[in-house]
Amino acid sequence: MSNTVEFYWRPGCPFCMMLEKGLTKRGIEMVKHNIWEDKDAAAFVRSVADGNETVPTVKIGDLARVNPSPREVEKLLKKNG
């Protein structure tokens, strides 16, 4: 399983900024995907968010969460590790 945090976001999203800050504070590295610049990233988000482009969305291995807290991301990393 992968422990890579795939972080789906868009510019101007305050929830994205808050989650990114929380993950960075915890030392969690992430690969960022701007859904406004990457059509495949936007399609992935729609596939896990009931057809909506709701961000932040995080994917770790086969697990995806829409608008998770930093604590939820930590739990997913442990579960997937």
PDB file with one MODEL, atoms N, CA, C and O in Angstrom:
MODEL        1
ATOM      1  N   MET A   1       0.838  -1.196   0.000  1.00  0.00           N
ATOM      2  CA  MET A   1       0.000   0.000   0.000  1.00  0.00           C
ATOM      3  C   MET A   1       0.873   1.246   0.000  1.00  0.00           C
ATOM      4  O   MET A   1       2.018   1.229   0.451  1.00  0.00           O
ATOM      5  N   SER A   2       0.317   2.296  -0.504  1.00  0.00           N
ATOM      6  CA  SER A   2       1.050   3.552  -0.613  1.00  0.00           C
ATOM      7  C   SER A   2       0.738   4.480   0.557  1.00  0.00           C
ATOM      8  O   SER A   2      -0.397   4.550   1.028  1.00  0.00           O
ATOM      9  N   ASN A   3       1.752   5.178   1.006  1.00  0.00           N
ATOM     10  CA  ASN A   3       1.561   6.187   2.041  1.00  0.00           C
ATOM     11  C   ASN A   3       1.699   7.586   1.466  1.00  0.00           C
ATOM     12  O   ASN A   3       1.925   8.546   2.203  1.00  0.00           O
ATOM     13  N   THR A   4       1.566   7.701   0.164  1.00  0.00           N
ATOM     14  CA  THR A   4       1.619   9.011  -0.473  1.00  0.00           C
ATOM     15  C   THR A   4       0.282   9.712  -0.272  1.00  0.00           C
ATOM     16  O   THR A   4      -0.773   9.150  -0.568  1.00  0.00           O
ATOM     17  N   VAL A   5       0.332  10.936   0.228  1.00  0.00           N
ATOM     18  CA  VAL A   5      -0.878  11.731   0.399  1.00  0.00           C
ATOM     19  C   VAL A   5      -1.076  12.551  -0.871  1.00  0.00           C
ATOM     20  O   VAL A   5      -0.324  13.484  -1.152  1.00  0.00           O
ATOM     21  N   GLU A   6      -2.102  12.181  -1.630  1.00  0.00           N
ATOM     22  CA  GLU A   6      -2.483  12.931  -2.830  1.00  0.00           C
ATOM     23  C   GLU A   6      -3.483  13.982  -2.364  1.00  0.00           C
ATOM     24  O   GLU A   6      -4.549  13.645  -1.849  1.00  0.00           O
ATOM     25  N   PHE A   7      -3.143  15.246  -2.542  1.00  0.00           N
ATOM     26  CA  PHE A   7      -3.914  16.369  -2.005  1.00  0.00           C
ATOM     27  C   PHE A   7      -4.544  17.136  -3.176  1.00  0.00           C
ATOM     28  O   PHE A   7      -3.837  17.778  -3.953  1.00  0.00           O
ATOM     29  N   TYR A   8      -5.849  17.069  -3.295  1.00  0.00           N
ATOM     30  CA  TYR A   8      -6.579  17.730  -4.384  1.00  0.00           C
ATOM     31  C   TYR A   8      -7.145  19.040  -3.851  1.00  0.00           C
ATOM     32  O   TYR A   8      -7.828  19.063  -2.827  1.00  0.00           O
ATOM     33  N   TRP A   9      -6.849  20.143  -4.567  1.00  0.00           N
ATOM     34  CA  TRP A   9      -7.191  21.471  -4.083  1.00  0.00           C
ATOM     35  C   TRP A   9      -7.514  22.386  -5.260  1.00  0.00           C
ATOM     36  O   TRP A   9      -7.398  21.994  -6.421  1.00  0.00           O
ATOM     37  N   ARG A  10      -7.917  23.604  -4.939  1.00  0.00           N
ATOM     38  CA  ARG A  10      -8.077  24.649  -5.963  1.00  0.00           C
ATOM     39  C   ARG A  10      -7.689  25.988  -5.339  1.00  0.00           C
ATOM     40  O   ARG A  10      -7.811  26.166  -4.127  1.00  0.00           O
ATOM     41  N   PRO A  11      -7.221  26.931  -6.161  1.00  0.00           N
ATOM     42  CA  PRO A  11      -6.838  28.245  -5.653  1.00  0.00           C
ATOM     43  C   PRO A  11      -8.017  28.959  -4.983  1.00  0.00           C
ATOM     44  O   PRO A  11      -9.157  28.875  -5.439  1.00  0.00           O
ATOM     45  N   GLY A  12      -7.714  29.653  -3.901  1.00  0.00           N
ATOM     46  CA  GLY A  12      -8.725  30.446  -3.209  1.00  0.00           C
ATOM     47  C   GLY A  12      -9.590  29.659  -2.243  1.00  0.00           C
ATOM     48  O   GLY A  12     -10.484  30.235  -1.624  1.00  0.00           O
ATOM     49  N   CYS A  13      -9.358  28.372  -2.094  1.00  0.00           N
ATOM     50  CA  CYS A  13     -10.169  27.529  -1.210  1.00  0.00           C
ATOM     51  C   CYS A  13      -9.635  27.634   0.221  1.00  0.00           C
ATOM     52  O   CYS A  13      -8.543  27.142   0.508  1.00  0.00           O
ATOM     53  N   PRO A  14     -10.400  28.273   1.126  1.00  0.00           N
ATOM     54  CA  PRO A  14      -9.906  28.423   2.500  1.00  0.00           C
ATOM     55  C   PRO A  14      -9.785  27.082   3.231  1.00  0.00           C
ATOM     56  O   PRO A  14      -8.904  26.918   4.075  1.00  0.00           O
ATOM     57  N   PHE A  15     -10.654  26.132   2.916  1.00  0.00           N
ATOM     58  CA  PHE A  15     -10.587  24.816   3.556  1.00  0.00           C
ATOM     59  C   PHE A  15      -9.320  24.075   3.117  1.00  0.00           C
ATOM     60  O   PHE A  15      -8.700  23.360   3.904  1.00  0.00           O
ATOM     61  N   CYS A  16      -8.948  24.259   1.849  1.00  0.00           N
ATOM     62  CA  CYS A  16      -7.714  23.652   1.342  1.00  0.00           C
ATOM     63  C   CYS A  16      -6.502  24.224   2.071  1.00  0.00           C
ATOM     64  O   CYS A  16      -5.605  23.488   2.481  1.00  0.00           O
ATOM     65  N   MET A  17      -6.491  25.540   2.225  1.00  0.00           N
ATOM     66  CA  MET A  17      -5.371  26.191   2.899  1.00  0.00           C
ATOM     67  C   MET A  17      -5.256  25.732   4.350  1.00  0.00           C
ATOM     68  O   MET A  17      -4.153  25.519   4.852  1.00  0.00           O
ATOM     69  N   MET A  18      -6.395  25.580   5.020  1.00  0.00           N
ATOM     70  CA  MET A  18      -6.377  25.138   6.418  1.00  0.00           C
ATOM     71  C   MET A  18      -5.856  23.706   6.530  1.00  0.00           C
ATOM     72  O   MET A  18      -5.045  23.407   7.407  1.00  0.00           O
ATOM     73  N   LEU A  19      -6.316  22.827   5.652  1.00  0.00           N
ATOM     74  CA  LEU A  19      -5.855  21.441   5.713  1.00  0.00           C
ATOM     75  C   LEU A  19      -4.374  21.358   5.376  1.00  0.00           C
ATOM     76  O   LEU A  19      -3.625  20.651   6.049  1.00  0.00           O
ATOM     77  N   GLU A  20      -3.948  22.069   4.347  1.00  0.00           N
ATOM     78  CA  GLU A  20      -2.533  22.040   3.978  1.00  0.00           C
ATOM     79  C   GLU A  20      -1.667  22.523   5.146  1.00  0.00           C
ATOM     80  O   GLU A  20      -0.630  21.928   5.437  1.00  0.00           O
ATOM     81  N   LYS A  21      -2.082  23.579   5.799  1.00  0.00           N
ATOM     82  CA  LYS A  21      -1.343  24.101   6.949  1.00  0.00           C
ATOM     83  C   LYS A  21      -1.275  23.058   8.064  1.00  0.00           C
ATOM     84  O   LYS A  21      -0.218  22.854   8.660  1.00  0.00           O
ATOM     85  N   GLY A  22      -2.398  22.398   8.347  1.00  0.00           N
ATOM     86  CA  GLY A  22      -2.440  21.378   9.386  1.00  0.00           C
ATOM     87  C   GLY A  22      -1.561  20.181   9.073  1.00  0.00           C
ATOM     88  O   GLY A  22      -0.906  19.642   9.964  1.00  0.00           O
ATOM     89  N   LEU A  23      -1.541  19.761   7.819  1.00  0.00           N
ATOM     90  CA  LEU A  23      -0.707  18.621   7.427  1.00  0.00           C
ATOM     91  C   LEU A  23       0.772  18.994   7.479  1.00  0.00           C
ATOM     92  O   LEU A  23       1.604  18.211   7.939  1.00  0.00           O
ATOM     93  N   THR A  24       1.088  20.196   7.004  1.00  0.00           N
ATOM     94  CA  THR A  24       2.469  20.662   7.029  1.00  0.00           C
ATOM     95  C   THR A  24       2.974  20.758   8.469  1.00  0.00           C
ATOM     96  O   THR A  24       4.105  20.375   8.766  1.00  0.00           O
ATOM     97  N   LYS A  25       2.130  21.268   9.350  1.00  0.00           N
ATOM     98  CA  LYS A  25       2.481  21.402  10.768  1.00  0.00           C
ATOM     99  C   LYS A  25       2.797  20.034  11.382  1.00  0.00           C
ATOM    100  O   LYS A  25       3.632  19.933  12.280  1.00  0.00           O
ATOM    101  N   ARG A  26       2.132  18.990  10.897  1.00  0.00           N
ATOM    102  CA  ARG A  26       2.350  17.632  11.399  1.00  0.00           C
ATOM    103  C   ARG A  26       3.484  16.916  10.664  1.00  0.00           C
ATOM    104  O   ARG A  26       3.792  15.762  10.963  1.00  0.00           O
ATOM    105  N   GLY A  27       4.097  17.600   9.710  1.00  0.00           N
ATOM    106  CA  GLY A  27       5.200  17.004   8.966  1.00  0.00           C
ATOM    107  C   GLY A  27       4.762  16.004   7.913  1.00  0.00           C
ATOM    108  O   GLY A  27       5.549  15.161   7.483  1.00  0.00           O
ATOM    109  N   ILE A  28       3.505  16.097   7.497  1.00  0.00           N
ATOM    110  CA  ILE A  28       2.976  15.168   6.492  1.00  0.00           C
ATOM    111  C   ILE A  28       3.203  15.764   5.106  1.00  0.00           C
ATOM    112  O   ILE A  28       2.686  16.831   4.778  1.00  0.00           O
ATOM    113  N   GLU A  29       3.983  15.054   4.308  1.00  0.00           N
ATOM    114  CA  GLU A  29       4.248  15.506   2.942  1.00  0.00           C
ATOM    115  C   GLU A  29       3.091  15.121   2.041  1.00  0.00           C
ATOM    116  O   GLU A  29       2.403  14.130   2.281  1.00  0.00           O
ATOM    117  N   MET A  30       2.886  15.918   1.001  1.00  0.00           N
ATOM    118  CA  MET A  30       1.786  15.648   0.090  1.00  0.00           C
ATOM    119  C   MET A  30       2.164  15.986  -1.347  1.00  0.00           C
ATOM    120  O   MET A  30       3.033  16.817  -1.607  1.00  0.00           O
ATOM    121  N   VAL A  31       1.491  15.321  -2.259  1.00  0.00           N
ATOM    122  CA  VAL A  31       1.601  15.644  -3.678  1.00  0.00           C
ATOM    123  C   VAL A  31       0.330  16.409  -4.004  1.00  0.00           C
ATOM    124  O   VAL A  31      -0.775  15.884  -3.863  1.00  0.00           O
ATOM    125  N   LYS A  32       0.493  17.658  -4.442  1.00  0.00           N
ATOM    126  CA  LYS A  32      -0.669  18.524  -4.664  1.00  0.00           C
ATOM    127  C   LYS A  32      -1.148  18.465  -6.110  1.00  0.00           C
ATOM    128  O   LYS A  32      -0.353  18.426  -7.050  1.00  0.00           O
ATOM    129  N   HIS A  33      -2.489  18.459  -6.263  1.00  0.00           N
ATOM    130  CA  HIS A  33      -3.119  18.444  -7.583  1.00  0.00           C
ATOM    131  C   HIS A  33      -4.152  19.571  -7.631  1.00  0.00           C
ATOM    132  O   HIS A  33      -5.157  19.531  -6.922  1.00  0.00           O
ATOM    133  N   ASN A  34      -3.900  20.563  -8.460  1.00  0.00           N
ATOM    134  CA  ASN A  34      -4.827  21.676  -8.634  1.00  0.00           C
ATOM    135  C   ASN A  34      -5.919  21.234  -9.609  1.00  0.00           C
ATOM    136  O   ASN A  34      -5.652  21.014 -10.790  1.00  0.00           O
ATOM    137  N   ILE A  35      -7.144  21.107  -9.112  1.00  0.00           N
ATOM    138  CA  ILE A  35      -8.224  20.586  -9.961  1.00  0.00           C
ATOM    139  C   ILE A  35      -8.628  21.560 -11.067  1.00  0.00           C
ATOM    140  O   ILE A  35      -9.303  21.164 -12.017  1.00  0.00           O
ATOM    141  N   TRP A  36      -8.229  22.816 -10.959  1.00  0.00           N
ATOM    142  CA  TRP A  36      -8.532  23.773 -12.024  1.00  0.00           C
ATOM    143  C   TRP A  36      -7.523  23.698 -13.164  1.00  0.00           C
ATOM    144  O   TRP A  36      -7.778  24.212 -14.253  1.00  0.00           O
ATOM    145  N   GLU A  37      -6.382  23.063 -12.922  1.00  0.00           N
ATOM    146  CA  GLU A  37      -5.354  22.940 -13.952  1.00  0.00           C
ATOM    147  C   GLU A  37      -5.187  21.512 -14.458  1.00  0.00           C
ATOM    148  O   GLU A  37      -4.542  21.286 -15.481  1.00  0.00           O
ATOM    149  N   ASP A  38      -5.764  20.550 -13.747  1.00  0.00           N
ATOM    150  CA  ASP A  38      -5.569  19.142 -14.078  1.00  0.00           C
ATOM    151  C   ASP A  38      -6.936  18.470 -14.211  1.00  0.00           C
ATOM    152  O   ASP A  38      -7.597  18.185 -13.213  1.00  0.00           O
ATOM    153  N   LYS A  39      -7.349  18.222 -15.450  1.00  0.00           N
ATOM    154  CA  LYS A  39      -8.690  17.664 -15.682  1.00  0.00           C
ATOM    155  C   LYS A  39      -8.839  16.262 -15.104  1.00  0.00           C
ATOM    156  O   LYS A  39      -9.933  15.884 -14.684  1.00  0.00           O
ATOM    157  N   ASP A  40      -7.752  15.482 -15.076  1.00  0.00           N
ATOM    158  CA  ASP A  40      -7.822  14.149 -14.482  1.00  0.00           C
ATOM    159  C   ASP A  40      -8.020  14.240 -12.966  1.00  0.00           C
ATOM    160  O   ASP A  40      -8.743  13.435 -12.380  1.00  0.00           O
ATOM    161  N   ALA A  41      -7.378  15.219 -12.345  1.00  0.00           N
ATOM    162  CA  ALA A  41      -7.548  15.428 -10.905  1.00  0.00           C
ATOM    163  C   ALA A  41      -8.989  15.826 -10.604  1.00  0.00           C
ATOM    164  O   ALA A  41      -9.589  15.332  -9.649  1.00  0.00           O
ATOM    165  N   ALA A  42      -9.538  16.716 -11.419  1.00  0.00           N
ATOM    166  CA  ALA A  42     -10.930  17.145 -11.229  1.00  0.00           C
ATOM    167  C   ALA A  42     -11.880  15.958 -11.404  1.00  0.00           C
ATOM    168  O   ALA A  42     -12.849  15.819 -10.656  1.00  0.00           O
ATOM    169  N   ALA A  43     -11.604  15.114 -12.380  1.00  0.00           N
ATOM    170  CA  ALA A  43     -12.444  13.933 -12.614  1.00  0.00           C
ATOM    171  C   ALA A  43     -12.369  12.975 -11.421  1.00  0.00           C
ATOM    172  O   ALA A  43     -13.380  12.394 -11.026  1.00  0.00           O
ATOM    173  N   PHE A  44     -11.174  12.811 -10.849  1.00  0.00           N
ATOM    174  CA  PHE A  44     -11.052  11.943  -9.679  1.00  0.00           C
ATOM    175  C   PHE A  44     -11.895  12.488  -8.528  1.00  0.00           C
ATOM    176  O   PHE A  44     -12.635  11.741  -7.888  1.00  0.00           O
ATOM    177  N   VAL A  45     -11.783  13.783  -8.270  1.00  0.00           N
ATOM    178  CA  VAL A  45     -12.552  14.377  -7.169  1.00  0.00           C
ATOM    179  C   VAL A  45     -14.048  14.168  -7.397  1.00  0.00           C
ATOM    180  O   VAL A  45     -14.771  13.801  -6.470  1.00  0.00           O
ATOM    181  N   ARG A  46     -14.511  14.396  -8.615  1.00  0.00           N
ATOM    182  CA  ARG A  46     -15.935  14.171  -8.904  1.00  0.00           C
ATOM    183  C   ARG A  46     -16.327  12.718  -8.650  1.00  0.00           C
ATOM    184  O   ARG A  46     -17.447  12.441  -8.219  1.00  0.00           O
ATOM    185  N   SER A  47     -15.409  11.794  -8.915  1.00  0.00           N
ATOM    186  CA  SER A  47     -15.714  10.367  -8.755  1.00  0.00           C
ATOM    187  C   SER A  47     -15.890   9.959  -7.300  1.00  0.00           C
ATOM    188  O   SER A  47     -16.551   8.959  -7.019  1.00  0.00           O
ATOM    189  N   VAL A  48     -15.316  10.709  -6.375  1.00  0.00           N
ATOM    190  CA  VAL A  48     -15.438  10.364  -4.952  1.00  0.00           C
ATOM    191  C   VAL A  48     -16.281  11.359  -4.169  1.00  0.00           C
ATOM    192  O   VAL A  48     -16.493  11.187  -2.969  1.00  0.00           O
ATOM    193  N   ALA A  49     -16.768  12.410  -4.848  1.00  0.00           N
ATOM    194  CA  ALA A  49     -17.538  13.457  -4.164  1.00  0.00           C
ATOM    195  C   ALA A  49     -18.921  13.628  -4.797  1.00  0.00           C
ATOM    196  O   ALA A  49     -19.406  14.747  -4.962  1.00  0.00           O
ATOM    197  N   ASP A  50     -19.537  12.519  -5.142  1.00  0.00           N
ATOM    198  CA  ASP A  50     -20.908  12.538  -5.676  1.00  0.00           C
ATOM    199  C   ASP A  50     -21.075  13.466  -6.872  1.00  0.00           C
ATOM    200  O   ASP A  50     -22.101  14.133  -7.009  1.00  0.00           O
ATOM    201  N   GLY A  51     -20.068  13.508  -7.734  1.00  0.00           N
ATOM    202  CA  GLY A  51     -20.145  14.322  -8.941  1.00  0.00           C
ATOM    203  C   GLY A  51     -19.757  15.768  -8.749  1.00  0.00           C
ATOM    204  O   GLY A  51     -19.777  16.543  -9.705  1.00  0.00           O
ATOM    205  N   ASN A  52     -19.403  16.150  -7.528  1.00  0.00           N
ATOM    206  CA  ASN A  52     -19.020  17.532  -7.243  1.00  0.00           C
ATOM    207  C   ASN A  52     -17.502  17.674  -7.219  1.00  0.00           C
ATOM    208  O   ASN A  52     -16.781  16.694  -7.033  1.00  0.00           O
ATOM    209  N   GLU A  53     -17.031  18.889  -7.406  1.00  0.00           N
ATOM    210  CA  GLU A  53     -15.599  19.166  -7.308  1.00  0.00           C
ATOM    211  C   GLU A  53     -15.310  19.750  -5.924  1.00  0.00           C
ATOM    212  O   GLU A  53     -14.840  20.881  -5.798  1.00  0.00           O
ATOM    213  N   THR A  54     -15.597  18.961  -4.897  1.00  0.00           N
ATOM    214  CA  THR A  54     -15.437  19.390  -3.520  1.00  0.00           C
ATOM    215  C   THR A  54     -14.001  19.157  -3.065  1.00  0.00           C
ATOM    216  O   THR A  54     -13.496  18.034  -3.095  1.00  0.00           O
ATOM    217  N   VAL A  55     -13.369  20.219  -2.651  1.00  0.00           N
ATOM    218  CA  VAL A  55     -11.997  20.139  -2.150  1.00  0.00           C
ATOM    219  C   VAL A  55     -11.926  20.819  -0.793  1.00  0.00           C
ATOM    220  O   VAL A  55     -12.751  21.679  -0.486  1.00  0.00           O
ATOM    221  N   PRO A  56     -10.953  20.444   0.018  1.00  0.00           N
ATOM    222  CA  PRO A  56      -9.885  19.509  -0.282  1.00  0.00           C
ATOM    223  C   PRO A  56     -10.379  18.063  -0.272  1.00  0.00           C
ATOM    224  O   PRO A  56     -11.251  17.676   0.506  1.00  0.00           O
ATOM    225  N   THR A  57      -9.793  17.301  -1.155  1.00  0.00           N
ATOM    226  CA  THR A  57      -9.994  15.857  -1.172  1.00  0.00           C
ATOM    227  C   THR A  57      -8.619  15.232  -1.067  1.00  0.00           C
ATOM    228  O   THR A  57      -7.658  15.710  -1.670  1.00  0.00           O
ATOM    229  N   VAL A  58      -8.533  14.159  -0.294  1.00  0.00           N
ATOM    230  CA  VAL A  58      -7.254  13.491  -0.068  1.00  0.00           C
ATOM    231  C   VAL A  58      -7.391  12.024  -0.455  1.00  0.00           C
ATOM    232  O   VAL A  58      -8.405  11.382  -0.178  1.00  0.00           O
ATOM    233  N   LYS A  59      -6.342  11.506  -1.106  1.00  0.00           N
ATOM    234  CA  LYS A  59      -6.295  10.085  -1.464  1.00  0.00           C
ATOM    235  C   LYS A  59      -4.989   9.510  -0.937  1.00  0.00           C
ATOM    236  O   LYS A  59      -3.912  10.062  -1.166  1.00  0.00           O
ATOM    237  N   ILE A  60      -5.103   8.394  -0.228  1.00  0.00           N
ATOM    238  CA  ILE A  60      -3.942   7.650   0.251  1.00  0.00           C
ATOM    239  C   ILE A  60      -4.178   6.197  -0.129  1.00  0.00           C
ATOM    240  O   ILE A  60      -5.077   5.548   0.406  1.00  0.00           O
ATOM    241  N   GLY A  61      -3.377   5.689  -1.047  1.00  0.00           N
ATOM    242  CA  GLY A  61      -3.604   4.328  -1.541  1.00  0.00           C
ATOM    243  C   GLY A  61      -4.975   4.246  -2.188  1.00  0.00           C
ATOM    244  O   GLY A  61      -5.278   5.016  -3.099  1.00  0.00           O
ATOM    245  N   ASP A  62      -5.803   3.324  -1.728  1.00  0.00           N
ATOM    246  CA  ASP A  62      -7.150   3.154  -2.267  1.00  0.00           C
ATOM    247  C   ASP A  62      -8.202   3.928  -1.475  1.00  0.00           C
ATOM    248  O   ASP A  62      -9.391   3.859  -1.785  1.00  0.00           O
ATOM    249  N   LEU A  63      -7.764   4.663  -0.457  1.00  0.00           N
ATOM    250  CA  LEU A  63      -8.693   5.379   0.419  1.00  0.00           C
ATOM    251  C   LEU A  63      -8.781   6.849   0.018  1.00  0.00           C
ATOM    252  O   LEU A  63      -7.761   7.492  -0.228  1.00  0.00           O
ATOM    253  N   ALA A  64      -9.994   7.374  -0.045  1.00  0.00           N
ATOM    254  CA  ALA A  64     -10.187   8.789  -0.377  1.00  0.00           C
ATOM    255  C   ALA A  64     -11.146   9.401   0.633  1.00  0.00           C
ATOM    256  O   ALA A  64     -12.091   8.755   1.084  1.00  0.00           O
ATOM    257  N   ARG A  65     -10.888  10.656   0.980  1.00  0.00           N
ATOM    258  CA  ARG A  65     -11.764  11.394   1.887  1.00  0.00           C
ATOM    259  C   ARG A  65     -11.950  12.801   1.363  1.00  0.00           C
ATOM    260  O   ARG A  65     -11.008  13.438   0.891  1.00  0.00           O
ATOM    261  N   VAL A  66     -13.183  13.277   1.452  1.00  0.00           N
ATOM    262  CA  VAL A  66     -13.525  14.631   1.037  1.00  0.00           C
ATOM    263  C   VAL A  66     -13.545  15.512   2.286  1.00  0.00           C
ATOM    264  O   VAL A  66     -14.223  15.204   3.266  1.00  0.00           O
ATOM    265  N   ASN A  67     -12.798  16.600   2.235  1.00  0.00           N
ATOM    266  CA  ASN A  67     -12.706  17.580   3.312  1.00  0.00           C
ATOM    267  C   ASN A  67     -12.377  16.941   4.669  1.00  0.00           C
ATOM    268  O   ASN A  67     -13.097  17.149   5.645  1.00  0.00           O
ATOM    269  N   PRO A  68     -11.292  16.166   4.725  1.00  0.00           N
ATOM    270  CA  PRO A  68     -10.928  15.542   5.995  1.00  0.00           C
ATOM    271  C   PRO A  68     -10.201  16.522   6.907  1.00  0.00           C
ATOM    272  O   PRO A  68      -9.716  17.561   6.462  1.00  0.00           O
ATOM    273  N   SER A  69     -10.135  16.183   8.163  1.00  0.00           N
ATOM    274  CA  SER A  69      -9.326  16.954   9.105  1.00  0.00           C
ATOM    275  C   SER A  69      -7.895  16.411   9.043  1.00  0.00           C
ATOM    276  O   SER A  69      -7.676  15.298   8.564  1.00  0.00           O
ATOM    277  N   PRO A  70      -6.927  17.187   9.522  1.00  0.00           N
ATOM    278  CA  PRO A  70      -5.562  16.652   9.586  1.00  0.00           C
ATOM    279  C   PRO A  70      -5.496  15.356  10.398  1.00  0.00           C
ATOM    280  O   PRO A  70      -4.738  14.448  10.057  1.00  0.00           O
ATOM    281  N   ARG A  71      -6.283  15.269  11.461  1.00  0.00           N
ATOM    282  CA  ARG A  71      -6.301  14.059  12.290  1.00  0.00           C
ATOM    283  C   ARG A  71      -6.789  12.857  11.478  1.00  0.00           C
ATOM    284  O   ARG A  71      -6.236  11.764  11.599  1.00  0.00           O
ATOM    285  N   GLU A  72      -7.829  13.054  10.645  1.00  0.00           N
ATOM    286  CA  GLU A  72      -8.329  11.959   9.799  1.00  0.00           C
ATOM    287  C   GLU A  72      -7.251  11.481   8.837  1.00  0.00           C
ATOM    288  O   GLU A  72      -7.106  10.282   8.599  1.00  0.00           O
ATOM    289  N   VAL A  73      -6.492  12.431   8.283  1.00  0.00           N
ATOM    290  CA  VAL A  73      -5.421  12.068   7.353  1.00  0.00           C
ATOM    291  C   VAL A  73      -4.364  11.252   8.087  1.00  0.00           C
ATOM    292  O   VAL A  73      -3.873  10.256   7.555  1.00  0.00           O
ATOM    293  N   GLU A  74      -4.011  11.657   9.291  1.00  0.00           N
ATOM    294  CA  GLU A  74      -3.057  10.887  10.093  1.00  0.00           C
ATOM    295  C   GLU A  74      -3.548   9.455  10.311  1.00  0.00           C
ATOM    296  O   GLU A  74      -2.776   8.504  10.182  1.00  0.00           O
ATOM    297  N   LYS A  75      -4.825   9.306  10.639  1.00  0.00           N
ATOM    298  CA  LYS A  75      -5.408   7.971  10.856  1.00  0.00           C
ATOM    299  C   LYS A  75      -5.353   7.138   9.582  1.00  0.00           C
ATOM    300  O   LYS A  75      -5.046   5.946   9.630  1.00  0.00           O
ATOM    301  N   LEU A  76      -5.651   7.764   8.434  1.00  0.00           N
ATOM    302  CA  LEU A  76      -5.595   7.044   7.163  1.00  0.00           C
ATOM    303  C   LEU A  76      -4.176   6.573   6.877  1.00  0.00           C
ATOM    304  O   LEU A  76      -3.975   5.460   6.392  1.00  0.00           O
ATOM    305  N   LEU A  77      -3.194   7.416   7.174  1.00  0.00           N
ATOM    306  CA  LEU A  77      -1.798   7.038   6.951  1.00  0.00           C
ATOM    307  C   LEU A  77      -1.439   5.827   7.808  1.00  0.00           C
ATOM    308  O   LEU A  77      -0.779   4.906   7.327  1.00  0.00           O
ATOM    309  N   LYS A  78      -1.857   5.818   9.051  1.00  0.00           N
ATOM    310  CA  LYS A  78      -1.568   4.688   9.939  1.00  0.00           C
ATOM    311  C   LYS A  78      -2.286   3.429   9.468  1.00  0.00           C
ATOM    312  O   LYS A  78      -1.718   2.337   9.481  1.00  0.00           O
ATOM    313  N   LYS A  79      -3.541   3.592   9.051  1.00  0.00           N
ATOM    314  CA  LYS A  79      -4.340   2.462   8.589  1.00  0.00           C
ATOM    315  C   LYS A  79      -3.748   1.859   7.303  1.00  0.00           C
ATOM    316  O   LYS A  79      -3.769   0.645   7.097  1.00  0.00           O
ATOM    317  N   ASN A  80      -3.226   2.736   6.455  1.00  0.00           N
ATOM    318  CA  ASN A  80      -2.720   2.308   5.151  1.00  0.00           C
ATOM    319  C   ASN A  80      -1.260   1.866   5.227  1.00  0.00           C
ATOM    320  O   ASN A  80      -0.753   1.233   4.301  1.00  0.00           O
ATOM    321  N   GLY A  81      -0.590   2.195   6.319  1.00  0.00           N
ATOM    322  CA  GLY A  81       0.847   1.935   6.449  1.00  0.00           C
ATOM    323  C   GLY A  81       1.154   0.522   6.680  1.00  0.00           C
ATOM    324  O   GLY A  81       2.323   0.156   6.808  1.00  0.00           O
TER     325      GLY A  81
ENDMDL
END
